[in-house]
C-alpha cells in the first residue's frame, strides 16, 4: 500500500466515518485536527 493511502484510510477511520458534517469547512477542520493530533502522537490509537 502506498503510504498516503494508509494515512487517508487512518483519517477516514478516525475523523470522517460515522460523522455528519454540515459543511466542507467542518470536514476540513476535522481533518486539520487529525493532522495536528498525529503530529503530536504519531501512532494509531
C-alpha positions as CSV (number, residue, x, y, z in Angstrom):
1,X,0.0,0.0,0.0
2,X,1.2,3.5,-0.8
3,X,1.9,5.5,2.4
4,X,-0.6,8.2,1.6
5,X,-3.3,5.6,1.1
6,X,-2.6,4.4,4.7
7,X,-2.8,7.9,6.0
8,X,-6.0,8.7,4.2
9,X,-7.5,5.4,5.5
10,X,-6.5,6.4,9.0
11,X,-8.0,9.8,8.6
12,X,-11.3,8.3,7.3
13,X,-11.4,5.8,10.2
14,X,-10.5,8.4,12.8
15,X,-12.2,11.6,11.8
16,X,-14.7,11.1,9.0
17,X,-16.6,7.8,9.4
18,X,-19.9,7.8,11.3
19,X,-19.9,11.6,11.5
20,X,-22.2,14.1,9.7
21,X,-20.8,17.4,8.8
22,X,-23.0,20.3,7.7
23,X,-20.3,21.9,5.5
24,X,-17.0,21.2,3.8
25,X,-15.4,23.6,6.3
26,X,-16.3,21.2,9.1
27,X,-14.8,18.3,7.2
28,X,-11.6,20.3,6.7
29,X,-11.5,21.3,10.4
30,X,-11.8,17.6,11.4
31,X,-9.0,16.7,9.0
32,X,-6.8,19.5,10.3
33,X,-7.4,18.4,13.9
34,X,-6.5,14.8,12.9
35,X,-3.2,16.0,11.4
36,X,-2.4,18.1,14.5
37,X,-3.0,15.1,16.7
38,X,-0.9,12.7,14.7
39,X,1.9,15.3,14.6
40,X,1.9,15.2,18.4
41,X,1.3,11.5,18.9
42,X,2.2,9.7,15.6
43,X,0.8,6.2,16.4
44,X,-2.6,4.7,15.6
45,X,-4.9,5.0,18.5
